[in-house]
Amino acid sequence: MNRTKPCVETAAIAHKALIAREARRVTSYDVALVAGVSQSAVSRCFQQGASVSDATLARVMKAAALLDYIPNAAARSLITRRSNIVAVLIASQANLQYPELLGELSQHIGARGRRVLLFTLARETDVDRVLADVWQYQVDGVIAAARLSSEHIAEFDRRRMPLVLFNRSLRERAVNTVTCDHHEAGRMLVSRLAAAGHRRFGIIAGLEDSSVAQERRRGASERLAELGLPAPVVVPGQADYASGAAGLRAIISAMGAVPDAIICGSDVTAIGCLDCARHELGIEVPRQLSVAGFDAVESSNWLSYNLTTLRQPMPRMAMAAAELLCTVIDRSGGVAAPERRVFSAQFINGATARLEPVFSSVLGPALGAAQVHGTGLPAPVAIM
């Protein structure tokens, strides 16, 4: 005797009335009864990549729609032992590009069947407090755009929590990392400015507890020393607009003159420096002073500024971080050597720095026609 499954629509009407009388939420068990399938079949229909026939999928989805069923992610995580949630740690003051980063990460992580849970830090030194919250949410992995110590990394290892450092490095031990080469970026700015004849440098530093700012400053200072140029006058900054004006005045006071070039820890600081130079101190930029920043934020490209700066390939870096973390999560405990993926910054030749070639007849034979190997850029000048 052939038995046919009851009509989904008819079963749903009767079952929905029962659920209303019991004043409870719709469960996967209700969907299974209406669709005439097992509860495990319902679970497979809502599990990405699971094997299920087209006919079963159609009945389950029709029943779910008629019952207004919404899968319970928390309940599913108890079965799969996966929350399908990735934590992202961001130091909110460090970089105006991070809204773009968060959007890119959400897109790429979402495409891999997971969601982002954001944790913001007022300062990078707030990591301990934030990590205490992260552990409570049972996330599958963490992307940290904040400084972590060796002790923090050890705690991740102890908890077997997949981790990718974003735009941060840790020299003490190997860890999965996706970063821009900030040390080389600082060297690049100095090389380009020195090749055009700049010799007296000032640096308005970024946030004191930011490893990114420290690497940029270290790269710039090392390159100046290699070229035999005077050590830069370094003043503190907070990666904000006010630091630009305060830093410019402090550098001029320390030098007793306007420097040839000022490298700022961020574009916002560079814009503050520019406005102070032009509108308060009457300094012509770039004729009397060259100003450069970092990060190529949207405002740096505004017509009033057209800032000389460096751009990080944020979309590519975000994709790499999402891909790397999801790969580690899906490895299900498998051991592999940590990866380090490094990206280069792009030089943006704006209007705030003198970068035209300086001929050997002016600076002597140190410049000549030499080129930096593999870059096509004029060789940096060592002025003694």
C-alpha contacts under 8 A as a table, 3 or more apart, distances in Angstrom:
res1	aa1	res2	aa2	distance
5	K	36	G	6.37
6	P	10	T	7.56
6	P	11	A	6.80
6	P	36	G	7.49
7	C	10	T	5.43
7	C	11	A	6.23
8	V	11	A	5.21
8	V	12	A	5.95
8	V	34	V	6.01
8	V	35	A	5.92
8	V	59	R	7.19
8	V	62	K	7.35
8	V	63	A	6.24
9	E	12	A	5.15
9	E	13	I	6.37
9	E	63	A	7.51
9	E	66	L	7.34
10	T	13	I	5.39
10	T	14	A	6.64
11	A	14	A	5.42
11	A	15	H	6.06
11	A	34	V	5.40
12	A	15	H	5.08
12	A	16	K	5.80
12	A	34	V	5.70
12	A	63	A	6.58
12	A	66	L	6.31
12	A	67	L	6.45
13	I	16	K	5.31
13	I	17	A	6.45
13	I	66	L	7.99
14	A	17	A	5.35
14	A	18	L	6.55
15	H	18	L	4.99
15	H	19	I	6.30
15	H	30	D	7.62
15	H	34	V	7.23
16	K	19	I	5.08
16	K	20	A	6.21
16	K	67	L	6.24
17	A	20	A	5.07
17	A	21	R	6.28
18	L	21	R	5.18
18	L	22	E	6.35
19	I	22	E	5.11
19	I	23	A	6.11
19	I	24	R	6.07
19	I	25	R	7.30
19	I	26	V	7.08
20	A	23	A	4.95
20	A	24	R	6.85
26	V	30	D	6.29
26	V	31	V	7.78
26	V	67	L	7.04
26	V	68	D	7.51
26	V	69	Y	5.72
26	V	70	I	7.75
27	T	30	D	5.32
27	T	31	V	6.71
27	T	69	Y	6.92
27	T	71	P	7.78
28	S	31	V	5.04
28	S	32	A	6.16
28	S	39	Q	6.34
28	S	42	V	6.45
28	S	43	S	7.32
28	S	69	Y	7.70
28	S	71	P	7.38
29	Y	32	A	5.03
29	Y	33	L	6.33
29	Y	39	Q	5.60
30	D	33	L	5.21
30	D	34	V	6.35
31	V	34	V	5.25
31	V	35	A	5.97
31	V	39	Q	7.86
31	V	42	V	7.18
31	V	60	V	6.75
31	V	63	A	5.80
31	V	64	A	5.82
31	V	67	L	7.36
31	V	69	Y	7.53
32	A	35	A	5.17
32	A	36	G	5.75
32	A	37	V	5.06
32	A	38	S	5.55
32	A	39	Q	5.21
32	A	41	A	7.73
32	A	42	V	6.18
32	A	60	V	7.22
33	L	36	G	5.16
33	L	37	V	6.65
33	L	38	S	7.72
34	V	37	V	8.00
34	V	63	A	6.13
35	A	59	R	5.48
35	A	60	V	5.46
35	A	62	K	7.92
35	A	63	A	5.68
37	V	41	A	6.40
37	V	42	V	7.38
37	V	56	T	7.57
37	V	60	V	7.90
38	S	41	A	5.20
38	S	42	V	6.73
39	Q	42	V	5.14
39	Q	43	S	6.44
40	S	43	S	4.98
40	S	44	R	6.26
41	A	44	R	5.10
41	A	45	C	6.33
41	A	52	V	7.36
41	A	56	T	7.80
42	V	45	C	5.15
42	V	46	F	6.75
42	V	60	V	6.35
43	S	46	F	5.43
43	S	47	Q	6.30
44	R	47	Q	4.95
44	R	48	Q	7.87
44	R	50	A	5.46
44	R	51	S	6.91
44	R	52	V	6.69
45	C	48	Q	7.80
45	C	50	A	7.02
45	C	52	V	6.56
45	C	57	L	5.95
45	C	60	V	7.29
45	C	61	M	7.97
46	F	71	P	7.48
47	Q	50	A	5.63
48	Q	113	G	7.50
52	V	56	T	6.73
52	V	57	L	6.53
53	S	56	T	5.34
53	S	57	L	6.16
54	D	57	L	5.07
54	D	58	A	6.11
55	A	58	A	5.20
55	A	59	R	6.39
56	T	59	R	5.24
56	T	60	V	6.12
57	L	60	V	5.22
57	L	61	M	6.03
58	A	61	M	5.31
58	A	62	K	6.13
59	R	62	K	5.21
59	R	63	A	6.15
60	V	63	A	5.13
60	V	64	A	6.02
61	M	64	A	5.01
61	M	65	A	6.11
62	K	65	A	5.19
62	K	66	L	6.23
63	A	66	L	5.17
63	A	67	L	6.12
64	A	67	L	5.19
64	A	68	D	5.85
64	A	69	Y	4.87
64	A	70	I	7.66
65	A	68	D	5.05
65	A	69	Y	6.39
66	L	69	Y	7.81
72	N	75	A	5.38
72	N	76	R	6.27
73	A	76	R	5.04
73	A	77	S	6.10
73	A	83	S	7.37
74	A	77	S	5.14
74	A	78	L	6.65
74	A	83	S	7.08
75	A	78	L	5.31
75	A	79	I	6.96
76	R	79	I	5.28
76	R	80	T	6.23
77	S	80	T	5.06
77	S	81	R	5.04
77	S	82	R	4.92
77	S	83	S	4.95
77	S	84	N	7.76
78	L	81	R	5.26
78	L	82	R	7.41
82	R	139	V	7.75
82	R	140	D	6.28
83	S	138	Q	6.84
83	S	139	V	5.95
83	S	140	D	6.18
84	N	113	G	7.08
84	N	114	R	4.71
84	N	115	R	6.38
84	N	139	V	7.19
84	N	140	D	6.21
85	I	114	R	5.54
85	I	115	R	4.84
85	I	116	V	5.76
85	I	117	L	6.58
85	I	139	V	5.20
85	I	140	D	5.83
85	I	141	G	7.50
86	V	114	R	6.90
86	V	115	R	6.06
86	V	116	V	4.96
86	V	117	L	5.99
86	V	139	V	5.59
86	V	140	D	5.69
86	V	141	G	5.14
86	V	142	V	5.70
86	V	143	I	7.51
87	A	116	V	5.82
87	A	117	L	4.72
87	A	118	L	5.88
87	A	119	F	7.06
87	A	134	V	7.20
87	A	139	V	6.34
87	A	140	D	7.90
87	A	141	G	6.32
87	A	142	V	4.70
87	A	143	I	6.31
88	V	116	V	6.69
88	V	117	L	6.15
88	V	118	L	4.99
88	V	119	F	6.02
88	V	142	V	5.79
88	V	143	I	4.85
88	V	144	A	5.84
88	V	145	A	7.44
89	L	118	L	6.30
89	L	119	F	4.91
89	L	120	T	5.87
89	L	121	L	7.31
89	L	142	V	7.46
89	L	143	I	6.31
89	L	144	A	4.64
89	L	145	A	5.57
89	L	146	A	6.45
90	I	98	Y	7.57
90	I	118	L	7.67
90	I	119	F	6.41
90	I	120	T	4.96
90	I	121	L	6.03
90	I	144	A	6.58
90	I	145	A	4.90
90	I	146	A	5.84
91	A	94	A	5.70
91	A	95	N	7.92
91	A	120	T	5.78
91	A	121	L	4.52
91	A	122	A	6.03
91	A	123	R	5.70
91	A	124	E	5.53
91	A	145	A	6.65
91	A	146	A	5.66
92	S	95	N	6.97
92	S	98	Y	7.70
92	S	120	T	5.92
92	S	121	L	5.79
92	S	122	A	5.73
92	S	123	R	7.15
93	Q	96	L	7.65
93	Q	122	A	6.47
93	Q	123	R	6.76
93	Q	239	A	7.62
94	A	123	R	7.95
94	A	207	L	7.11
94	A	210	S	7.14
94	A	239	A	7.01
95	N	98	Y	5.85
95	N	266	S	7.88
96	L	99	P	6.88
96	L	297	V	6.78
97	Q	100	E	5.41
97	Q	101	L	6.31
97	Q	295	D	7.45
97	Q	297	V	6.47
97	Q	314	M	7.95
98	Y	101	L	4.59
98	Y	102	L	6.00
99	P	102	L	5.15
99	P	103	G	6.35
100	E	103	G	5.21
100	E	104	E	6.25
100	E	314	M	7.75
101	L	104	E	5.14
101	L	105	L	6.04
101	L	314	M	6.45
101	L	315	P	7.17
101	L	318	A	6.35
102	L	105	L	5.10
102	L	106	S	6.01
103	G	106	S	5.21
103	G	107	Q	6.26
104	E	107	Q	5.20
104	E	108	H	6.29
104	E	315	P	6.19
104	E	318	A	5.93
104	E	319	M	7.19
105	L	108	H	5.27
105	L	109	I	5.83
105	L	116	V	7.89
105	L	318	A	5.45
105	L	319	M	6.79
105	L	321	A	7.84
105	L	322	A	6.29
106	S	109	I	5.27
106	S	110	G	5.70
106	S	115	R	6.80
106	S	116	V	5.93
107	Q	110	G	5.18
107	Q	111	A	6.21
108	H	111	A	5.15
108	H	112	R	6.73
108	H	318	A	7.74
108	H	319	M	6.05
108	H	322	A	6.07
108	H	323	E	7.70
109	I	112	R	5.19
109	I	113	G	6.82
109	I	114	R	5.57
109	I	115	R	6.40
109	I	116	V	7.29
109	I	322	A	5.60
109	I	323	E	7.76
109	I	326	C	7.71
110	G	113	G	5.15
110	G	114	R	4.92
110	G	115	R	5.55
110	G	116	V	7.83
111	A	114	R	7.34
112	R	326	C	7.53
119	F	130	V	6.96
119	F	134	V	7.98
120	T	130	V	7.92
121	L	124	E	6.20
121	L	126	D	5.92
121	L	127	V	7.08
121	L	130	V	7.24
122	A	126	D	6.95
123	R	126	D	5.65
123	R	209	D	7.70
124	E	127	V	6.15
124	E	146	A	5.59
124	E	147	R	5.93
124	E	209	D	6.38
124	E	210	S	6.75
125	T	128	D	7.59
125	T	147	R	7.57
125	T	209	D	6.99
126	D	129	R	5.71
126	D	130	V	6.55
127	V	130	V	5.17
127	V	131	L	5.99
127	V	146	A	7.54
127	V	147	R	7.59
127	V	148	L	7.23
128	D	131	L	5.31
128	D	132	A	6.46
129	R	132	A	5.43
129	R	133	D	7.02
130	V	133	D	5.27
130	V	134	V	6.36
131	L	134	V	4.79
131	L	135	W	6.30
132	A	135	W	5.66
132	A	136	Q	7.03
133	D	136	Q	5.39
133	D	137	Y	7.05
134	V	137	Y	5.61
134	V	138	Q	7.29
134	V	139	V	7.30
135	W	138	Q	5.83
135	W	139	V	7.41
139	V	142	V	7.51
140	D	161	M	7.01
140	D	162	P	7.13
140	D	329	I	6.80
141	G	161	M	5.77
141	G	162	P	4.68
141	G	163	L	5.82
141	G	325	L	6.98
141	G	329	I	6.79
142	V	161	M	7.56
142	V	162	P	6.35
142	V	163	L	4.89
142	V	164	V	6.39
142	V	325	L	7.64
143	I	163	L	5.94
143	I	164	V	4.87
143	I	165	L	5.86
143	I	166	F	6.43
143	I	321	A	7.38
143	I	325	L	7.42
144	A	147	R	7.66
144	A	163	L	7.45
144	A	164	V	6.34
144	A	165	L	4.94
144	A	166	F	5.63
145	A	165	L	6.24
145	A	166	F	4.72
145	A	167	N	6.19
145	A	168	R	6.65
146	A	165	L	7.74
146	A	166	F	7.58
146	A	168	R	6.84
147	R	168	R	6.45
147	R	210	S	7.24
147	R	211	S	6.73
148	L	151	E	7.93
148	L	152	H	5.75
148	L	153	I	6.83
148	L	170	L	7.78
149	S	152	H	5.11
149	S	153	I	6.43
149	S	170	L	7.59
150	S	153	I	5.07
150	S	154	A	6.15
150	S	170	L	7.72
150	S	172	E	6.79
150	S	173	R	7.15
151	E	154	A	5.02
151	E	155	E	6.39
152	H	155	E	5.14
152	H	156	F	6.48
153	I	156	F	5.05
153	I	157	D	6.29
153	I	175	V	7.99
154	A	157	D	5.01
154	A	158	R	6.14
155	E	158	R	4.95
155	E	159	R	6.22
156	F	159	R	5.22
156	F	160	R	5.96
156	F	161	M	5.13
156	F	162	P	7.26
156	F	163	L	7.27
157	D	160	R	4.81
157	D	161	M	6.27
157	D	162	P	7.99
158	R	161	M	7.75
160	R	333	G	7.98
162	P	325	L	6.82
162	P	328	V	6.27
162	P	329	I	6.17
163	L	175	V	7.76
163	L	176	N	6.65
163	L	325	L	6.68
164	V	175	V	7.22
164	V	176	N	4.87
164	V	177	T	5.36
164	V	178	V	7.13
164	V	321	A	6.74
164	V	324	L	7.42
164	V	325	L	6.06
165	L	168	R	5.75
165	L	169	S	7.05
165	L	175	V	7.45
165	L	176	N	6.24
165	L	177	T	4.64
165	L	178	V	6.23
165	L	179	T	7.81
166	F	177	T	6.08
166	F	178	V	5.09
166	F	179	T	5.70
166	F	321	A	7.00
167	N	177	T	7.55
167	N	178	V	6.03
167	N	179	T	3.93
167	N	180	C	5.93
167	N	212	V	7.21
168	R	177	T	7.28
168	R	178	V	7.68
168	R	179	T	6.19
168	R	211	S	6.66
168	R	212	V	6.66
169	S	177	T	6.89
169	S	179	T	7.47
169	S	211	S	7.80
170	L	173	R	6.27
170	L	174	A	7.23
170	L	175	V	7.41
171	R	174	A	7.39
174	A	338	P	6.21
175	V	338	P	5.20
175	V	339	E	6.95
175	V	340	R	7.51
176	N	324	L	7.90
176	N	338	P	4.73
176	N	339	E	4.81
176	N	340	R	5.70
177	T	321	A	7.78
177	T	338	P	7.87
177	T	339	E	6.30
177	T	340	R	4.65
177	T	341	R	6.10
178	V	317	M	6.52
178	V	320	A	6.90
178	V	321	A	5.90
178	V	340	R	6.01
178	V	341	R	4.78
178	V	342	V	5.98
178	V	343	F	7.89
179	T	317	M	7.07
179	T	340	R	7.93
179	T	341	R	6.45
179	T	342	V	5.08
179	T	343	F	6.17
180	C	312	Q	6.59
180	C	313	P	7.91
180	C	317	M	7.94
180	C	342	V	5.57
180	C	343	F	4.60
180	C	344	S	5.68
180	C	345	A	6.54
181	D	184	E	5.46
181	D	185	A	6.24
181	D	342	V	6.24
181	D	343	F	6.10
181	D	344	S	5.69
181	D	345	A	7.01
182	H	185	A	4.79
182	H	186	G	6.30
182	H	212	V	6.43
182	H	215	E	5.65
182	H	216	R	5.10
182	H	219	G	7.56
182	H	345	A	7.81
183	H	186	G	5.39
183	H	187	R	6.54
183	H	215	E	4.79
183	H	216	R	4.91
183	H	217	R	7.58
183	H	218	R	6.56
183	H	219	G	4.41
183	H	220	A	7.55
184	E	187	R	4.93
184	E	188	M	6.02
184	E	216	R	7.54
184	E	219	G	6.02
185	A	188	M	4.96
185	A	189	L	6.42
185	A	216	R	6.47
185	A	219	G	7.19
185	A	310	L	7.38
185	A	344	S	7.62
185	A	345	A	6.23
186	G	189	L	5.41
186	G	190	V	6.56
186	G	215	E	7.66
186	G	216	R	4.58
186	G	217	R	6.33
186	G	218	R	7.35
186	G	219	G	4.64
186	G	220	A	4.37
187	R	190	V	5.29
187	R	191	S	6.11
187	R	216	R	7.82
187	R	219	G	4.87
187	R	220	A	4.72
187	R	221	S	7.86
187	R	222	E	7.40
187	R	223	R	5.37
188	M	191	S	5.09
188	M	192	R	6.23
188	M	220	A	7.80
189	L	192	R	5.34
189	L	193	L	6.22
189	L	220	A	7.23
189	L	263	I	7.99
189	L	292	A	7.83
190	V	193	L	5.17
190	V	194	A	5.81
190	V	220	A	5.84
190	V	223	R	6.59
190	V	224	L	6.81
191	S	194	A	5.19
191	S	195	A	6.00
191	S	223	R	7.26
191	S	379	A	7.58
191	S	380	P	5.13
192	R	195	A	5.25
192	R	196	A	6.67
192	R	355	L	6.99
192	R	377	L	7.82
192	R	378	P	7.71
192	R	380	P	6.87
193	L	196	A	5.29
193	L	197	G	6.74
193	L	198	H	5.66
193	L	261	A	7.64
193	L	353	A	7.72
193	L	354	R	7.42
193	L	355	L	6.40
194	A	197	G	5.11
194	A	198	H	4.80
194	A	199	R	6.31
194	A	380	P	5.53
194	A	381	V	5.83
194	A	382	A	7.97
195	A	198	H	7.34
195	A	355	L	7.77
195	A	357	P	7.27
195	A	358	V	7.15
195	A	367	L	7.45
195	A	378	P	6.09
195	A	379	A	6.06
195	A	380	P	4.31
195	A	381	V	5.23
196	A	354	R	6.73
196	A	355	L	5.23
196	A	356	E	6.10
196	A	357	P	5.56
196	A	358	V	5.27
197	G	358	V	6.40
197	G	363	L	7.61
197	G	381	V	7.23
198	H	201	F	7.51
198	H	260	D	5.40
198	H	261	A	6.53
199	R	229	L	6.08
199	R	230	P	7.17
199	R	260	D	6.39
199	R	261	A	7.87
199	R	383	I	7.45
200	R	229	L	7.56
200	R	230	P	6.60
200	R	232	P	6.96
200	R	259	P	5.29
200	R	260	D	5.14
200	R	261	A	6.58
201	F	230	P	7.77
201	F	231	A	7.54
201	F	232	P	4.86
201	F	233	V	6.60
201	F	259	P	5.87
201	F	260	D	6.06
201	F	261	A	5.04
201	F	262	I	5.73
201	F	263	I	7.56
202	G	232	P	5.03
202	G	233	V	4.66
202	G	234	V	5.89
202	G	235	V	7.93
202	G	251	I	6.32
202	G	259	P	6.61
202	G	261	A	6.32
202	G	262	I	4.61
202	G	263	I	6.34
203	I	217	R	7.57
203	I	232	P	6.50
203	I	233	V	6.14
203	I	234	V	4.70
203	I	235	V	6.36
203	I	262	I	5.53
203	I	263	I	4.84
203	I	264	C	5.81
203	I	265	G	7.62
204	I	234	V	6.00
204	I	235	V	5.16
204	I	236	P	5.93
204	I	237	G	5.79
204	I	243	S	7.58
204	I	244	G	7.12
204	I	247	G	5.67
204	I	248	L	7.67
204	I	262	I	7.24
204	I	263	I	6.35
204	I	264	C	4.78
204	I	265	G	6.02
204	I	269	T	7.84
205	A	208	E	7.66
205	A	213	A	6.80
205	A	217	R	6.94
205	A	234	V	6.74
205	A	235	V	6.12
205	A	236	P	5.05
205	A	237	G	4.97
205	A	238	Q	7.56
205	A	239	A	7.66
205	A	264	C	6.23
205	A	265	G	4.93
206	G	210	S	7.26
206	G	213	A	5.03
206	G	214	Q	7.58
206	G	236	P	6.99
206	G	237	G	5.13
206	G	238	Q	5.52
206	G	239	A	4.97
206	G	264	C	7.40
206	G	265	G	4.35
206	G	266	S	6.69
207	L	210	S	5.28
207	L	213	A	6.39
207	L	236	P	7.84
207	L	237	G	6.16
207	L	238	Q	4.87
207	L	239	A	5.96
208	E	213	A	7.42
208	E	214	Q	7.44
208	E	236	P	7.58
208	E	237	G	7.75
208	E	238	Q	7.64
210	S	213	A	5.36
210	S	214	Q	6.38
211	S	214	Q	4.95
211	S	215	E	6.11
212	V	215	E	5.27
212	V	216	R	6.34
213	A	216	R	5.23
213	A	217	R	6.21
213	A	265	G	6.16
214	Q	217	R	5.21
214	Q	218	R	6.02
215	E	218	R	5.05
215	E	219	G	6.09
216	R	219	G	5.24
216	R	220	A	6.30
216	R	265	G	7.61
217	R	220	A	5.21
217	R	221	S	6.14
217	R	265	G	7.79
218	R	221	S	5.20
218	R	222	E	6.03
219	G	222	E	5.24
219	G	223	R	6.20
220	A	223	R	5.29
220	A	224	L	6.36
221	S	224	L	5.22
221	S	225	A	6.35
221	S	231	A	6.84
221	S	232	P	6.81
222	E	225	A	5.15
222	E	226	E	6.26
223	R	226	E	5.02
223	R	227	L	6.30
224	L	227	L	5.17
224	L	228	G	6.36
224	L	229	L	5.31
224	L	230	P	7.02
224	L	231	A	6.65
224	L	232	P	7.79
225	A	228	G	5.12
225	A	229	L	5.93
225	A	230	P	7.22
225	A	231	A	6.72
226	E	229	L	7.70
227	L	380	P	7.31
227	L	381	V	6.70
227	L	382	A	4.52
227	L	383	I	7.26
228	G	382	A	5.64
228	G	383	I	6.55
228	G	384	M	6.23
229	L	382	A	6.77
229	L	383	I	6.40
229	L	384	M	6.95
233	V	251	I	6.36
233	V	254	A	7.46
233	V	255	M	7.66
234	V	251	I	7.53
235	V	247	G	6.06
235	V	250	A	7.04
235	V	251	I	6.96
236	P	243	S	7.90
236	P	247	G	7.17
237	G	240	D	7.43
237	G	243	S	5.09
237	G	244	G	7.60
237	G	247	G	6.99
237	G	265	G	7.63
237	G	269	T	7.93
238	Q	243	S	6.05
239	A	243	S	6.78
239	A	265	G	6.26
239	A	266	S	5.60
239	A	268	V	6.67
239	A	269	T	5.63
240	D	243	S	5.58
240	D	244	G	7.24
240	D	266	S	7.70
240	D	268	V	5.58
240	D	269	T	5.13
240	D	272	G	7.87
241	Y	244	G	5.59
241	Y	245	A	7.46
241	Y	268	V	5.22
241	Y	269	T	4.72
241	Y	270	A	7.60
241	Y	271	I	6.70
241	Y	272	G	4.60
241	Y	273	C	7.76
242	A	245	A	5.66
242	A	246	A	6.34
242	A	269	T	7.04
242	A	272	G	6.09
243	S	246	A	5.12
243	S	247	G	5.58
243	S	269	T	5.75
243	S	272	G	6.98
243	S	273	C	7.71
244	G	247	G	5.18
244	G	248	L	6.11
244	G	264	C	7.57
244	G	268	V	7.75
244	G	269	T	4.39
244	G	270	A	5.76
244	G	271	I	6.92
244	G	272	G	4.28
244	G	273	C	3.94
244	G	274	L	7.61
244	G	276	C	7.62
245	A	248	L	5.23
245	A	249	R	6.38
245	A	269	T	7.98
245	A	272	G	5.42
245	A	273	C	4.77
245	A	274	L	7.91
245	A	275	D	7.60
245	A	276	C	5.23
245	A	277	A	7.73
246	A	249	R	5.37
246	A	250	A	6.20
246	A	273	C	7.97
247	G	250	A	5.04
247	G	251	I	6.12
247	G	273	C	7.39
248	L	251	I	5.25
248	L	252	I	6.24
248	L	273	C	6.01
248	L	276	C	7.73
248	L	277	A	7.66
249	R	252	I	5.26
249	R	253	S	6.10
250	A	253	S	5.08
250	A	254	A	6.15
251	I	254	A	5.09
251	I	255	M	6.08
251	I	258	V	7.92
251	I	259	P	7.80
252	I	255	M	5.19
252	I	256	G	5.58
252	I	257	A	5.27
252	I	258	V	5.34
252	I	259	P	6.97
253	S	256	G	5.19
253	S	257	A	7.18
255	M	258	V	7.28
255	M	259	P	7.39
258	V	288	Q	7.67
258	V	289	L	7.09
259	P	262	I	7.07
259	P	289	L	6.58
260	D	288	Q	6.99
260	D	289	L	5.26
260	D	290	S	6.23
261	A	289	L	5.57
261	A	290	S	4.47
261	A	291	V	5.75
261	A	292	A	7.83
261	A	353	A	7.79
262	I	289	L	7.57
262	I	290	S	6.28
262	I	291	V	4.99
262	I	292	A	6.45
263	I	270	A	7.67
263	I	291	V	6.07
263	I	292	A	4.99
263	I	293	G	5.96
264	C	267	D	7.02
264	C	269	T	6.06
264	C	270	A	5.35
264	C	291	V	7.51
264	C	292	A	6.11
264	C	293	G	4.83
264	C	294	F	7.05
265	G	269	T	6.78
265	G	270	A	7.68
265	G	293	G	6.23
265	G	294	F	6.25
266	S	269	T	5.32
266	S	270	A	6.30
266	S	293	G	5.17
266	S	294	F	4.72
266	S	295	D	6.58
267	D	270	A	4.84
267	D	271	I	6.12
267	D	292	A	7.76
267	D	293	G	4.58
267	D	294	F	5.27
267	D	295	D	6.36
267	D	296	A	6.63
267	D	297	V	6.67
267	D	300	S	6.34
267	D	307	L	7.81
267	D	309	T	7.31
268	V	271	I	5.10
268	V	272	G	6.37
268	V	293	G	7.94
268	V	300	S	7.82
269	T	272	G	5.08
269	T	273	C	6.20
269	T	293	G	7.49
270	A	273	C	4.92
270	A	274	L	6.11
270	A	291	V	6.66
270	A	292	A	6.40
270	A	293	G	5.34
271	I	274	L	4.98
271	I	275	D	6.19
271	I	300	S	7.44
271	I	305	Y	7.15
271	I	307	L	7.89
272	G	275	D	5.27
272	G	276	C	6.20
273	C	276	C	5.26
273	C	277	A	6.12
273	C	291	V	7.73
274	L	277	A	5.13
274	L	278	R	6.07
274	L	285	V	7.49
274	L	291	V	7.11
274	L	305	Y	7.93
275	D	278	R	5.28
275	D	279	H	5.63
275	D	280	E	7.35
276	C	279	H	5.51
276	C	280	E	4.97
276	C	281	L	6.28
277	A	280	E	5.95
277	A	281	L	5.02
277	A	282	G	5.94
277	A	283	I	4.97
277	A	284	E	7.22
277	A	285	V	7.51
278	R	281	L	6.19
278	R	282	G	5.03
278	R	283	I	5.30
278	R	284	E	6.15
278	R	285	V	7.01
279	H	282	G	5.89
283	I	288	Q	6.39
283	I	289	L	7.11
284	E	287	R	5.56
284	E	288	Q	5.25
284	E	289	L	6.57
285	V	288	Q	5.82
285	V	289	L	5.15
285	V	290	S	6.03
285	V	291	V	7.51
285	V	352	T	5.96
285	V	353	A	7.34
286	P	289	L	4.93
286	P	290	S	4.70
286	P	291	V	7.25
286	P	351	A	7.28
286	P	352	T	5.09
286	P	353	A	5.08
286	P	354	R	5.80
287	R	290	S	7.29
287	R	354	R	7.02
289	L	353	A	7.42
290	S	352	T	5.67
290	S	353	A	4.14
290	S	354	R	6.14
291	V	307	L	7.79
291	V	308	T	7.04
291	V	352	T	5.50
291	V	353	A	5.68
292	A	307	L	6.70
292	A	308	T	4.97
292	A	309	T	5.34
292	A	352	T	6.88
292	A	353	A	6.82
293	G	296	A	7.76
293	G	307	L	7.23
293	G	308	T	6.47
293	G	309	T	4.66
293	G	310	L	6.96
294	F	309	T	5.05
294	F	310	L	5.00
294	F	311	R	6.88
295	D	309	T	6.65
295	D	310	L	5.37
295	D	311	R	4.73
295	D	312	Q	6.02
296	A	299	S	7.95
296	A	300	S	5.80
296	A	301	N	7.29
296	A	307	L	7.95
296	A	309	T	5.89
296	A	310	L	5.86
296	A	311	R	4.86
296	A	312	Q	7.66
296	A	348	I	7.74
297	V	300	S	5.52
297	V	301	N	7.45
298	E	301	N	5.81
298	E	302	W	7.28
299	S	302	W	5.23
299	S	305	Y	7.85
300	S	305	Y	6.06
300	S	306	N	5.82
300	S	307	L	5.21
301	N	305	Y	6.50
301	N	306	N	4.73
301	N	307	L	6.30
302	W	305	Y	5.54
302	W	306	N	5.73
303	L	306	N	5.58
305	Y	351	A	7.57
305	Y	352	T	7.49
306	N	350	G	5.21
306	N	351	A	5.53
306	N	352	T	6.94
307	L	348	I	7.87
307	L	349	N	7.81
307	L	350	G	4.81
307	L	351	A	5.98
307	L	352	T	5.50
308	T	347	F	7.93
308	T	348	I	5.61
308	T	349	N	5.22
308	T	350	G	3.94
308	T	351	A	6.20
308	T	352	T	5.53
308	T	353	A	6.25
309	T	347	F	6.30
309	T	348	I	5.18
309	T	349	N	7.05
309	T	350	G	7.06
310	L	345	A	5.95
310	L	346	Q	5.41
310	L	347	F	4.67
310	L	348	I	5.53
311	R	345	A	5.45
311	R	346	Q	5.02
311	R	347	F	6.53
311	R	348	I	6.94
312	Q	343	F	7.92
312	Q	344	S	7.20
312	Q	345	A	4.85
312	Q	346	Q	6.50
313	P	316	R	5.64
313	P	317	M	6.17
313	P	343	F	7.29
313	P	344	S	7.66
313	P	345	A	6.77
313	P	346	Q	7.69
314	M	317	M	5.02
314	M	318	A	5.98
315	P	318	A	5.19
315	P	319	M	6.23
316	R	319	M	5.16
316	R	320	A	6.19
317	M	320	A	5.08
317	M	321	A	6.17
317	M	343	F	7.36
318	A	321	A	5.10
318	A	322	A	6.20
319	M	322	A	5.26
319	M	323	E	6.05
320	A	323	E	5.12
320	A	324	L	5.97
320	A	341	R	7.81
321	A	324	L	5.17
321	A	325	L	6.09
322	A	325	L	5.35
322	A	326	C	6.10
323	E	326	C	5.37
323	E	327	T	6.08
324	L	327	T	5.14
324	L	328	V	6.33
325	L	328	V	5.13
325	L	329	I	6.21
326	C	329	I	4.97
326	C	330	D	6.01
327	T	330	D	5.20
327	T	331	R	6.16
328	V	331	R	5.15
328	V	332	S	7.57
329	I	332	S	6.07
329	I	333	G	7.85
331	R	334	G	5.22
331	R	335	V	7.92
350	G	353	A	6.97
351	A	354	R	7.79
357	P	378	P	7.48
358	V	362	V	6.94
358	V	363	L	7.22
358	V	367	L	7.85
359	F	362	V	5.66
359	F	363	L	6.66
359	F	364	G	7.96
359	F	367	L	7.07
359	F	368	G	6.77
360	S	363	L	5.08
360	S	364	G	4.64
360	S	365	P	5.38
360	S	366	A	7.08
360	S	367	L	5.50
360	S	368	G	4.86
360	S	369	A	7.87
361	S	364	G	5.56
361	S	365	P	7.64
363	L	366	A	7.07
363	L	367	L	6.99
363	L	383	I	7.97
364	G	367	L	6.76
364	G	368	G	7.47
365	P	368	G	5.25
366	A	381	V	5.82
366	A	382	A	6.49
366	A	383	I	7.58
367	L	370	A	6.42
367	L	378	P	7.67
367	L	379	A	6.45
367	L	380	P	7.14
367	L	381	V	5.50
369	A	378	P	7.43
370	A	378	P	6.34
370	A	379	A	5.64
371	Q	375	T	7.56
371	Q	376	G	5.88
371	Q	377	L	5.57
371	Q	378	P	4.66
371	Q	379	A	4.75
372	V	375	T	5.66
372	V	376	G	6.14
372	V	377	L	5.51
372	V	378	P	5.98
372	V	379	A	4.80
372	V	380	P	7.71
373	H	376	G	7.02
